[in-house]
Amino acid sequence: MKLSKQSLILATIVPLIFGAIILYNFLDAISVLQPLGQSTALIYNQLVVMGILSFLALAVYWCVMMYLIYLLEQNLFLLDENLDKAADIGARHLTESKNLLNQVIVILKRYETNQ
């Protein structure tokens, strides 16, 4: 299955958009509790940093994975082309060797009939 560049771009961008929405909702949720002096008030800054760093780490990971999928597809396409060429060359060699063996058999039969 060959993925088009458009589908790879969509597969890269859509999860990043959802991740940004999730990060925004996370920051909104901890911002609501922060002024109330709830349990997150003490670690508000750490939660913001953790949320942003988690989003950035997952974004980098996802982009790298999509790039690796793209490279794998390119390699498979290149291998298919090379295997087709190799199969054609192999078939040509088999045909030539068959012709040579037939010539040897004809020569051997002539030699046997002459004796």
MMTF fields as JSON, N, C-alpha, C and O atoms, coordinates in Angstrom:
{
  "mmtfVersion": "1.0.0",
  "mmtfProducer": "UNKNOWN",
  "numBonds": 459,
  "numAtoms": 460,
  "numGroups": 115,
  "numChains": 1,
  "numModels": 1,
  "chainsPerModel": [1],
  "groupsPerChain": [115],
  "chainIdList": ["A"],
  "bondAtomList": [4, 2, 8, 6, 12, 10, 16, 14, 20, 18, 24, 22, 28, 26, 32, 30, 36, 34, 40, 38, 44, 42, 48, 46, 52, 50, 56, 54, 60, 58, 64, 62, 68, 66, 72, 70, 76, 74, 80, 78, 84, 82, 88, 86, 92, 90, 96, 94, 100, 98, 104, 102, 108, 106, 112, 110, 116, 114, 120, 118, 124, 122, 128, 126, 132, 130, 136, 134, 140, 138, 144, 142, 148, 146, 152, 150, 156, 154, 160, 158, 164, 162, 168, 166, 172, 170, 176, 174, 180, 178, 184, 182, 188, 186, 192, 190, 196, 194, 200, 198, 204, 202, 208, 206, 212, 210, 216, 214, 220, 218, 224, 222, 228, 226, 232, 230, 236, 234, 240, 238, 244, 242, 248, 246, 252, 250, 256, 254, 260, 258, 264, 262, 268, 266, 272, 270, 276, 274, 280, 278, 284, 282, 288, 286, 292, 290, 296, 294, 300, 298, 304, 302, 308, 306, 312, 310, 316, 314, 320, 318, 324, 322, 328, 326, 332, 330, 336, 334, 340, 338, 344, 342, 348, 346, 352, 350, 356, 354, 360, 358, 364, 362, 368, 366, 372, 370, 376, 374, 380, 378, 384, 382, 388, 386, 392, 390, 396, 394, 400, 398, 404, 402, 408, 406, 412, 410, 416, 414, 420, 418, 424, 422, 428, 426, 432, 430, 436, 434, 440, 438, 444, 442, 448, 446, 452, 450, 456, 454],
  "bondOrderList": [1, 1, 1, 1, 1, 1, 1, 1, 1, 1, 1, 1, 1, 1, 1, 1, 1, 1, 1, 1, 1, 1, 1, 1, 1, 1, 1, 1, 1, 1, 1, 1, 1, 1, 1, 1, 1, 1, 1, 1, 1, 1, 1, 1, 1, 1, 1, 1, 1, 1, 1, 1, 1, 1, 1, 1, 1, 1, 1, 1, 1, 1, 1, 1, 1, 1, 1, 1, 1, 1, 1, 1, 1, 1, 1, 1, 1, 1, 1, 1, 1, 1, 1, 1, 1, 1, 1, 1, 1, 1, 1, 1, 1, 1, 1, 1, 1, 1, 1, 1, 1, 1, 1, 1, 1, 1, 1, 1, 1, 1, 1, 1, 1, 1],
  "groupList": [{"groupName": "MET", "atomNameList": ["N", "CA", "C", "O"], "elementList": ["N", "C", "C", "O"], "formalChargeList": [0, 0, 0, 0], "bondAtomList": [1, 0, 2, 1, 3, 2], "bondOrderList": [1, 1, 2], "singleLetterCode": "M", "chemCompType": "L-PEPTIDE LINKING"}, {"groupName": "LYS", "atomNameList": ["N", "CA", "C", "O"], "elementList": ["N", "C", "C", "O"], "formalChargeList": [0, 0, 0, 0], "bondAtomList": [1, 0, 2, 1, 3, 2], "bondOrderList": [1, 1, 2], "singleLetterCode": "K", "chemCompType": "L-PEPTIDE LINKING"}, {"groupName": "LEU", "atomNameList": ["N", "CA", "C", "O"], "elementList": ["N", "C", "C", "O"], "formalChargeList": [0, 0, 0, 0], "bondAtomList": [1, 0, 2, 1, 3, 2], "bondOrderList": [1, 1, 2], "singleLetterCode": "L", "chemCompType": "L-PEPTIDE LINKING"}, {"groupName": "SER", "atomNameList": ["N", "CA", "C", "O"], "elementList": ["N", "C", "C", "O"], "formalChargeList": [0, 0, 0, 0], "bondAtomList": [1, 0, 2, 1, 3, 2], "bondOrderList": [1, 1, 2], "singleLetterCode": "S", "chemCompType": "L-PEPTIDE LINKING"}, {"groupName": "GLN", "atomNameList": ["N", "CA", "C", "O"], "elementList": ["N", "C", "C", "O"], "formalChargeList": [0, 0, 0, 0], "bondAtomList": [1, 0, 2, 1, 3, 2], "bondOrderList": [1, 1, 2], "singleLetterCode": "Q", "chemCompType": "L-PEPTIDE LINKING"}, {"groupName": "ILE", "atomNameList": ["N", "CA", "C", "O"], "elementList": ["N", "C", "C", "O"], "formalChargeList": [0, 0, 0, 0], "bondAtomList": [1, 0, 2, 1, 3, 2], "bondOrderList": [1, 1, 2], "singleLetterCode": "I", "chemCompType": "L-PEPTIDE LINKING"}, {"groupName": "ALA", "atomNameList": ["N", "CA", "C", "O"], "elementList": ["N", "C", "C", "O"], "formalChargeList": [0, 0, 0, 0], "bondAtomList": [1, 0, 2, 1, 3, 2], "bondOrderList": [1, 1, 2], "singleLetterCode": "A", "chemCompType": "L-PEPTIDE LINKING"}, {"groupName": "THR", "atomNameList": ["N", "CA", "C", "O"], "elementList": ["N", "C", "C", "O"], "formalChargeList": [0, 0, 0, 0], "bondAtomList": [1, 0, 2, 1, 3, 2], "bondOrderList": [1, 1, 2], "singleLetterCode": "T", "chemCompType": "L-PEPTIDE LINKING"}, {"groupName": "VAL", "atomNameList": ["N", "CA", "C", "O"], "elementList": ["N", "C", "C", "O"], "formalChargeList": [0, 0, 0, 0], "bondAtomList": [1, 0, 2, 1, 3, 2], "bondOrderList": [1, 1, 2], "singleLetterCode": "V", "chemCompType": "L-PEPTIDE LINKING"}, {"groupName": "PRO", "atomNameList": ["N", "CA", "C", "O"], "elementList": ["N", "C", "C", "O"], "formalChargeList": [0, 0, 0, 0], "bondAtomList": [1, 0, 2, 1, 3, 2], "bondOrderList": [1, 1, 2], "singleLetterCode": "P", "chemCompType": "L-PEPTIDE LINKING"}, {"groupName": "PHE", "atomNameList": ["N", "CA", "C", "O"], "elementList": ["N", "C", "C", "O"], "formalChargeList": [0, 0, 0, 0], "bondAtomList": [1, 0, 2, 1, 3, 2], "bondOrderList": [1, 1, 2], "singleLetterCode": "F", "chemCompType": "L-PEPTIDE LINKING"}, {"groupName": "GLY", "atomNameList": ["N", "CA", "C", "O"], "elementList": ["N", "C", "C", "O"], "formalChargeList": [0, 0, 0, 0], "bondAtomList": [1, 0, 2, 1, 3, 2], "bondOrderList": [1, 1, 2], "singleLetterCode": "G", "chemCompType": "PEPTIDE LINKING"}, {"groupName": "TYR", "atomNameList": ["N", "CA", "C", "O"], "elementList": ["N", "C", "C", "O"], "formalChargeList": [0, 0, 0, 0], "bondAtomList": [1, 0, 2, 1, 3, 2], "bondOrderList": [1, 1, 2], "singleLetterCode": "Y", "chemCompType": "L-PEPTIDE LINKING"}, {"groupName": "ASN", "atomNameList": ["N", "CA", "C", "O"], "elementList": ["N", "C", "C", "O"], "formalChargeList": [0, 0, 0, 0], "bondAtomList": [1, 0, 2, 1, 3, 2], "bondOrderList": [1, 1, 2], "singleLetterCode": "N", "chemCompType": "L-PEPTIDE LINKING"}, {"groupName": "ASP", "atomNameList": ["N", "CA", "C", "O"], "elementList": ["N", "C", "C", "O"], "formalChargeList": [0, 0, 0, 0], "bondAtomList": [1, 0, 2, 1, 3, 2], "bondOrderList": [1, 1, 2], "singleLetterCode": "D", "chemCompType": "L-PEPTIDE LINKING"}, {"groupName": "TRP", "atomNameList": ["N", "CA", "C", "O"], "elementList": ["N", "C", "C", "O"], "formalChargeList": [0, 0, 0, 0], "bondAtomList": [1, 0, 2, 1, 3, 2], "bondOrderList": [1, 1, 2], "singleLetterCode": "W", "chemCompType": "L-PEPTIDE LINKING"}, {"groupName": "CYS", "atomNameList": ["N", "CA", "C", "O"], "elementList": ["N", "C", "C", "O"], "formalChargeList": [0, 0, 0, 0], "bondAtomList": [1, 0, 2, 1, 3, 2], "bondOrderList": [1, 1, 2], "singleLetterCode": "C", "chemCompType": "L-PEPTIDE LINKING"}, {"groupName": "GLU", "atomNameList": ["N", "CA", "C", "O"], "elementList": ["N", "C", "C", "O"], "formalChargeList": [0, 0, 0, 0], "bondAtomList": [1, 0, 2, 1, 3, 2], "bondOrderList": [1, 1, 2], "singleLetterCode": "E", "chemCompType": "L-PEPTIDE LINKING"}, {"groupName": "ARG", "atomNameList": ["N", "CA", "C", "O"], "elementList": ["N", "C", "C", "O"], "formalChargeList": [0, 0, 0, 0], "bondAtomList": [1, 0, 2, 1, 3, 2], "bondOrderList": [1, 1, 2], "singleLetterCode": "R", "chemCompType": "L-PEPTIDE LINKING"}, {"groupName": "HIS", "atomNameList": ["N", "CA", "C", "O"], "elementList": ["N", "C", "C", "O"], "formalChargeList": [0, 0, 0, 0], "bondAtomList": [1, 0, 2, 1, 3, 2], "bondOrderList": [1, 1, 2], "singleLetterCode": "H", "chemCompType": "L-PEPTIDE LINKING"}],
  "groupTypeList": [0, 1, 2, 3, 1, 4, 3, 2, 5, 2, 6, 7, 5, 8, 9, 2, 5, 10, 11, 6, 5, 5, 2, 12, 13, 10, 2, 14, 6, 5, 3, 8, 2, 4, 9, 2, 11, 4, 3, 7, 6, 2, 5, 12, 13, 4, 2, 8, 8, 0, 11, 5, 2, 3, 10, 2, 6, 2, 6, 8, 12, 15, 16, 8, 0, 0, 12, 2, 5, 12, 2, 2, 17, 4, 13, 2, 10, 2, 2, 14, 17, 13, 2, 14, 1, 6, 6, 14, 5, 11, 6, 18, 19, 2, 7, 17, 3, 1, 13, 2, 2, 13, 4, 8, 5, 8, 5, 2, 1, 18, 12, 17, 7, 13, 4],
  "groupIdList": [1, 2, 3, 4, 5, 6, 7, 8, 9, 10, 11, 12, 13, 14, 15, 16, 17, 18, 19, 20, 21, 22, 23, 24, 25, 26, 27, 28, 29, 30, 31, 32, 33, 34, 35, 36, 37, 38, 39, 40, 41, 42, 43, 44, 45, 46, 47, 48, 49, 50, 51, 52, 53, 54, 55, 56, 57, 58, 59, 60, 61, 62, 63, 64, 65, 66, 67, 68, 69, 70, 71, 72, 73, 74, 75, 76, 77, 78, 79, 80, 81, 82, 83, 84, 85, 86, 87, 88, 89, 90, 91, 92, 93, 94, 95, 96, 97, 98, 99, 100, 101, 102, 103, 104, 105, 106, 107, 108, 109, 110, 111, 112, 113, 114, 115],
  "secStructList": [7, 7, 7, 7, 2, 2, 2, 2, 2, 2, 2, 2, 2, 2, 2, 2, 2, 2, 2, 2, 2, 2, 2, 2, 2, 2, 2, 2, 2, 2, 2, 2, 2, 6, 6, 6, 6, 7, 4, 4, 4, 6, 6, 2, 2, 2, 2, 2, 2, 2, 2, 2, 2, 2, 2, 2, 2, 2, 2, 2, 2, 2, 2, 2, 2, 2, 2, 2, 2, 2, 2, 2, 2, 2, 2, 2, 2, 2, 2, 2, 2, 2, 2, 2, 2, 2, 2, 2, 2, 2, 2, 2, 2, 2, 2, 2, 2, 2, 2, 2, 2, 2, 2, 2, 2, 2, 2, 2, 2, 2, 2, 2, 2, 2, 7],
  "xCoordList": [0.834, 0.0, 0.885, 1.708, 0.716, 1.504, 0.701, -0.379, 1.241, 0.598, 1.031, 2.209, 0.089, 0.436, 1.054, 0.918, 1.727, 2.339, 1.262, 1.472, 0.111, -0.971, -1.473, -1.728, -1.614, -2.081, -1.03, -1.381, 0.256, 1.304, 1.312, 1.505, 1.101, 1.056, -0.14, -0.027, -1.289, -2.473, -2.243, -2.63, -1.612, -1.342, -0.352, -0.299, 0.429, 1.363, 0.694, 0.874, -0.067, -0.612, -1.826, -1.934, -2.731, -3.975, -3.698, -4.278, -2.832, -2.549, -1.881, -2.085, -1.079, -0.46, -1.513, -1.418, -2.51, -3.59, -4.378, -4.697, -4.69, -5.389, -4.537, -5.061, -3.239, -2.338, -2.327, -2.29, -2.359, -2.401, -3.719, -3.741, -4.809, -6.112, -6.1, -6.598, -5.527, -5.439, -4.569, -4.915, -3.442, -2.569, -3.317, -3.221, -4.05, -4.811, -5.842, -5.983, -6.545, -7.533, -6.868, -7.413, -5.685, -4.937, -4.55, -4.74, -4.002, -3.602, -4.815, -4.739, -5.924, -7.154, -7.632, -8.066, -7.56, -8.027, -7.169, -7.703, -5.856, -5.023, -5.079, -4.829, -5.406, -5.545, -6.792, -6.814, -7.825, -9.048, -8.771, -9.254, -7.996, -7.744, -6.662, -6.633, -5.793, -4.662, -5.078, -4.574, -5.969, -6.312, -7.163, -7.257, -7.775, -8.609, -7.793, -8.332, -6.49, -5.641, -5.825, -5.532, -6.313, -6.503, -5.139, -4.101, -5.153, -3.926, -2.932, -1.726, -3.415, -2.483, -1.834, -0.91, -2.299, -1.737, -0.264, 0.515, 0.111, 1.504, 2.456, 3.634, 1.934, 2.804, 2.365, 2.624, 1.709, 1.166, 2.266, 2.117, 3.351, 4.426, 5.028, 5.325, 5.201, 5.739, 4.77, 5.197, 3.472, 2.488, 2.488, 2.353, 2.639, 2.693, 3.91, 3.804, 5.053, 6.282, 6.159, 6.553, 5.614, 5.448, 4.5, 4.762, 3.407, 2.46, 3.083, 2.907, 3.807, 4.433, 5.528, 5.617, 6.363, 7.44, 6.897, 7.455, 5.826, 5.213, 4.682, 4.87, 4.012, 3.489, 4.628, 4.542, 5.683, 6.809, 7.493, 7.863, 7.658, 8.301, 7.46, 7.989, 6.158, 5.286, 5.201, 5.091, 5.249, 5.222, 6.477, 6.399, 7.622, 8.869, 8.845, 9.21, 8.425, 8.342, 7.422, 7.775, 6.244, 5.279, 5.826, 5.671, 6.454, 7.019, 8.132, 8.228, 8.961, 10.032, 9.444, 9.938, 8.41, 7.785, 7.169, 7.296, 6.512, 5.926, 7.018, 6.85, 8.131, 9.246, 9.841, 10.192, 9.954, 10.471, 9.534, 9.995, 8.23, 7.276, 7.445, 7.401, 7.639, 7.861, 9.134, 9.133, 10.208, 11.461, 11.317, 11.863, 10.596, 10.366, 9.604, 9.919, 8.607, 7.864, 8.755, 8.663, 9.618, 10.525, 11.49, 11.785, 11.979, 12.882, 12.179, 12.76, 10.947, 10.196, 9.955, 10.043, 9.652, 9.445, 10.735, 10.709, 11.86, 13.153, 13.504, 14.012, 13.234, 13.491, 12.635, 13.115, 11.375, 10.504, 11.061, 11.084, 11.511, 12.091, 13.331, 13.491, 14.198, 15.435, 15.156, 15.834, 14.168, 13.834, 13.258, 13.524, 12.474, 11.955, 13.09, 13.096, 14.054, 15.195, 15.998, 16.408, 16.213, 16.985, 16.252, 16.881, 14.942, 14.168, 14.251, 14.345, 14.216, 14.353, 15.725, 15.844, 16.749, 18.11, 18.241, 18.839, 17.68, 17.742, 17.0, 17.472, 15.85, 15.092, 15.868, 15.867, 16.515, 17.325, 18.49, 18.791, 19.142, 20.252, 19.755, 20.419, 18.598, 18.053, 17.737, 17.991, 17.194, 16.887, 18.169, 18.232, 19.189, 20.464, 21.102, 21.637, 21.046, 21.643, 20.86, 21.447, 19.545, 18.74, 19.13, 19.266, 19.309, 19.727, 21.099, 21.318, 22.02, 23.356, 23.292, 23.97, 22.479, 22.346, 21.726, 22.132, 20.758, 20.168, 21.213, 21.221, 22.077, 23.143, 24.107, 24.537, 24.448, 25.349, 24.689, 25.351, 23.414, 22.693, 22.673, 22.866, 22.442, 22.431, 23.806, 23.912, 24.854, 26.219, 26.506, 27.098, 26.091, 26.31, 25.536, 26.051, 24.315, 23.524, 24.183, 24.226, 24.701, 25.401, 26.649, 26.961, 27.35, 28.559, 28.226, 28.942, 27.142, 26.749, 26.285, 26.59, 25.571, 25.082, 26.202, 26.109, 27.254, 28.385, 29.242, 29.972, 29.204, 30.06, 29.394, 29.974],
  "yCoordList": [-1.167, 0.0, 1.238, 1.423, 2.059, 3.277, 4.447, 4.762, 5.083, 6.268, 7.48, 7.632, 8.33, 9.541, 10.549, 10.434, 11.529, 12.552, 13.326, 13.739, 13.518, 14.238, 13.464, 14.06, 12.14, 11.36, 11.315, 11.297, 11.297, 11.341, 12.683, 12.744, 13.759, 15.085, 15.177, 15.703, 14.663, 14.661, 13.807, 14.19, 12.648, 11.76, 12.386, 11.998, 13.346, 14.036, 15.22, 15.421, 15.995, 17.247, 17.029, 17.669, 16.141, 15.965, 15.562, 16.165, 14.565, 14.256, 15.409, 15.573, 16.213, 17.361, 18.403, 19.03, 18.585, 19.521, 19.013, 19.779, 17.708, 17.137, 17.255, 17.523, 17.055, 17.2, 18.632, 18.855, 19.603, 21.003, 21.306, 22.047, 20.733, 20.931, 20.305, 20.895, 19.104, 18.439, 19.26, 19.411, 19.798, 20.63, 21.89, 22.29, 22.504, 23.698, 23.374, 24.127, 22.275, 21.877, 21.544, 21.842, 20.924, 20.622, 21.908, 22.042, 22.857, 24.129, 24.885, 25.524, 24.81, 25.46, 24.822, 25.524, 23.504, 22.8, 23.141, 23.357, 23.191, 23.506, 24.998, 25.392, 25.837, 27.275, 27.568, 28.523, 26.758, 26.943, 26.649, 27.359, 25.607, 25.207, 26.056, 26.133, 26.68, 27.406, 28.577, 28.669, 29.479, 30.597, 30.185, 30.929, 29.019, 28.575, 27.984, 27.663, 27.844, 27.279, 25.785, 25.21, 25.158, 23.705, 23.019, 23.676, 21.718, 20.931, 21.262, 21.11, 21.712, 22.016, 23.385, 23.698, 24.21, 25.556, 25.513, 26.37, 24.513, 24.434, 23.996, 24.353, 23.228, 22.716, 23.214, 22.56, 24.354, 24.883, 25.051, 24.6, 25.692, 25.941, 24.636, 24.522, 23.673, 22.392, 21.682, 21.05, 21.786, 21.163, 21.802, 21.112, 23.116, 23.809, 23.337, 23.025, 23.283, 22.84, 21.39, 21.043, 20.539, 19.127, 18.967, 18.163, 19.715, 19.629, 20.068, 19.404, 21.178, 21.673, 20.734, 20.432, 20.271, 19.357, 18.014, 17.415, 17.545, 16.288, 16.442, 15.565, 17.57, 17.812, 17.897, 17.305, 18.616, 18.749, 17.408, 17.089, 16.628, 15.318, 14.402, 13.737, 14.361, 13.514, 14.029, 13.234, 15.345, 15.901, 15.504, 15.118, 15.601, 15.199, 13.706, 13.29, 12.909, 11.463, 11.13, 10.319, 11.755, 11.466, 11.879, 11.14, 13.031, 13.488, 12.553, 12.248, 12.107, 11.17, 9.845, 9.268, 9.365, 8.111, 8.24, 7.329, 9.349, 9.557, 9.654, 9.153, 10.296, 10.387, 9.005, 8.685, 8.193, 6.833, 5.987, 5.186, 6.157, 5.446, 5.877, 5.047, 7.168, 7.684, 7.065, 6.634, 7.025, 6.441, 4.956, 4.464, 4.233, 2.814, 2.588, 1.674, 3.42, 3.286, 3.563, 2.872, 4.571, 4.87, 3.711, 3.363, 3.116, 1.973, 0.771, 0.073, 0.52, -0.595, -0.377, -1.318, 0.851, 1.167, 0.937, 0.376, 1.372, 1.18, -0.305, -0.758, -1.062, -2.504, -3.207, -4.098, -2.806, -3.4, -3.164, -4.075, -1.939, -1.636, -2.491, -3.059, -2.576, -3.342, -4.83, -5.515, -5.346, -6.762, -7.079, -8.144, -6.161, -6.368, -6.423, -7.271, -5.511, -5.517, -6.814, -7.428, -7.217, -8.439, -9.661, -10.576, -9.687, -10.817, -10.881, -11.967, -9.721, -9.698, -10.198, -10.97, -9.754, -10.204, -11.699, -12.417, -12.175, -13.604, -14.439, -15.505, -13.963, -14.696, -14.737, -15.757, -13.66, -13.623, -14.616, -15.325, -14.656, -15.605, -17.049, -17.906, -17.316, -18.671, -19.068, -20.203, -18.151, -18.435, -18.716, -19.653, -17.89, -18.1, -19.427, -20.136, -19.768, -21.04, -22.221, -23.251, -22.081, -23.146, -23.336, -24.464, -22.227, -22.321, -22.966, -23.779, -22.615, -23.218, -24.716, -25.512, -25.098, -26.523, -27.288, -28.413, -26.689, -27.331, -27.507, -28.534, -26.542, -26.656, -27.777, -28.536, -27.883, -28.955, -30.31, -31.247, -30.427, -31.7, -32.063, -33.227, -31.086, -31.333, -31.809, -32.742, -31.173, -31.579, -32.994, -33.79, -33.318, -34.663, -35.71, -36.801, -35.395, -36.345, -36.561, -37.691, -35.497, -35.657, -36.513, -37.351, -36.293, -37.053, -38.539, -39.402, -38.841, -40.231, -40.908, -42.079, -40.196, -40.789, -40.995, -41.892, -40.2, -40.352, -41.544, -42.043, -42.021, -43.129, -44.42, -45.464],
  "zCoordList": [0.0, 0.0, 0.0, 0.897, -0.981, -1.105, -0.564, -1.064, 0.458, 1.002, 0.192, -0.131, -0.131, -0.863, 0.1, 1.318, -0.467, 0.38, 1.137, 2.277, 0.5, 1.156, 2.383, 3.43, 2.255, 3.396, 4.502, 5.682, 4.139, 5.167, 5.886, 7.1, 5.13, 5.756, 6.694, 7.802, 6.25, 7.123, 8.365, 9.47, 8.179, 9.315, 10.282, 11.449, 9.818, 10.691, 11.383, 12.584, 10.637, 11.168, 12.073, 13.119, 11.69, 12.469, 13.924, 14.828, 14.189, 15.608, 16.35, 17.553, 15.636, 16.297, 16.677, 17.732, 15.822, 16.148, 17.356, 18.264, 17.358, 18.515, 19.779, 20.86, 19.644, 20.789, 21.311, 22.522, 20.402, 20.829, 21.545, 22.528, 21.048, 21.712, 23.107, 24.066, 23.208, 24.516, 25.46, 26.632, 24.974, 25.806, 26.26, 27.421, 25.35, 25.71, 26.803, 27.766, 26.653, 27.671, 28.998, 30.061, 28.94, 30.16, 30.879, 32.088, 30.112, 30.719, 31.26, 32.31, 30.543, 31.015, 32.308, 33.221, 32.395, 33.591, 34.812, 35.9, 34.643, 35.813, 36.134, 37.273, 35.14, 35.403, 36.224, 37.0, 36.06, 36.848, 38.315, 39.197, 38.575, 39.958, 40.636, 41.864, 39.884, 40.456, 41.349, 42.468, 40.917, 41.812, 43.015, 43.991, 42.95, 44.067, 45.208, 46.267, 44.983, 46.026, 46.168, 47.216, 45.11, 45.15, 45.114, 45.196, 44.992, 45.087, 43.988, 44.183, 42.833, 41.739, 41.87, 41.119, 42.81, 42.96, 43.323, 42.904, 44.103, 44.543, 43.429, 43.427, 42.496, 41.43, 40.054, 39.043, 40.015, 38.762, 37.709, 36.574, 38.086, 37.109, 36.579, 35.39, 37.453, 37.025, 36.075, 35.109, 36.348, 35.465, 34.08, 33.07, 34.039, 32.742, 31.961, 30.775, 32.61, 31.939, 31.5, 30.387, 32.366, 32.003, 30.825, 29.93, 30.808, 29.703, 28.387, 27.365, 28.403, 27.172, 26.701, 25.511, 27.621, 27.23, 26.746, 25.827, 27.353, 26.897, 25.481, 24.637, 25.226, 23.882, 22.874, 21.798, 23.202, 22.267, 22.024, 20.894, 23.083, 22.923, 22.05, 21.16, 22.294, 21.469, 20.037, 19.103, 19.85, 18.489, 17.714, 16.548, 18.365, 17.702, 17.4, 16.301, 18.352, 18.159, 16.985, 16.128, 16.946, 15.886, 14.525, 13.552, 14.438, 13.165, 12.69, 11.502, 13.612, 13.248, 12.766, 11.797, 13.422, 13.002, 11.606, 10.788, 11.335, 10.006, 8.943, 7.832, 9.282, 8.338, 8.077, 6.942, 9.115, 8.933, 8.076, 7.263, 8.251, 7.399, 5.955, 5.047, 5.737, 4.382, 3.782, 2.629, 4.563, 4.068, 3.785, 2.797, 4.63, 4.385, 3.082, 2.32, 2.834, 1.577, 0.375, -0.64, 0.483, -0.619, -0.854, -1.997, 0.233, 0.103, -0.508, -1.34, -0.111, -0.692, -2.182, -2.971, -2.565, -3.977, -4.763, -5.859, -4.201, -4.853, -4.949, -5.974, -3.884, -3.91, -4.962, -5.663, -5.069, -6.096, -7.488, -8.315, -7.748, -9.058, -9.315, -10.395, -8.317, -8.487, -8.622, -9.388, -7.889, -8.005, -9.381, -9.938, -9.924, -11.276, -12.287, -13.179, -12.142, -13.052, -12.892, -13.877, -11.636, -11.385, -11.92, -12.45, -11.789, -12.308, -13.822, -14.395, -14.477, -15.929, -16.362, -17.314, -15.659, -15.981, -15.725, -16.527, -14.605, -14.292, -15.324, -15.719, -15.758, -16.773, -18.087, -18.775, -18.431, -19.652, -19.558, -20.519, -18.387, -18.2, -18.275, -18.859, -17.691, -17.764, -19.207, -19.609, -19.97, -21.377, -22.158, -22.953, -21.919, -22.612, -22.219, -23.07, -20.917, -20.491, -21.051, -21.384, -21.157, -21.752, -23.216, -23.689, -23.925, -25.324, -25.454, -26.353, -24.57, -24.613, -24.308, -24.957, -23.323, -23.014, -24.183, -24.475, -24.843, -26.022, -27.123, -27.801, -27.309, -28.308, -27.946, -28.815, -26.657, -26.213, -26.445, -26.892, -26.151, -26.354, -27.831, -28.182, -28.7, -30.149, -30.599, -31.395, -30.094, -30.466, -29.981, -30.71, -28.749, -28.21, -29.006, -29.25, -29.411, -30.206, -31.559, -32.046, -32.179, -33.46, -33.292, -34.138, -32.198, -31.946, -31.76, -32.27, -31.032, -30.808, -32.116, -32.341, -32.953, -34.193, -35.195, -36.032, -35.138, -36.058, -35.67, -36.526, -34.468, -34.055, -34.251, -33.955]
}
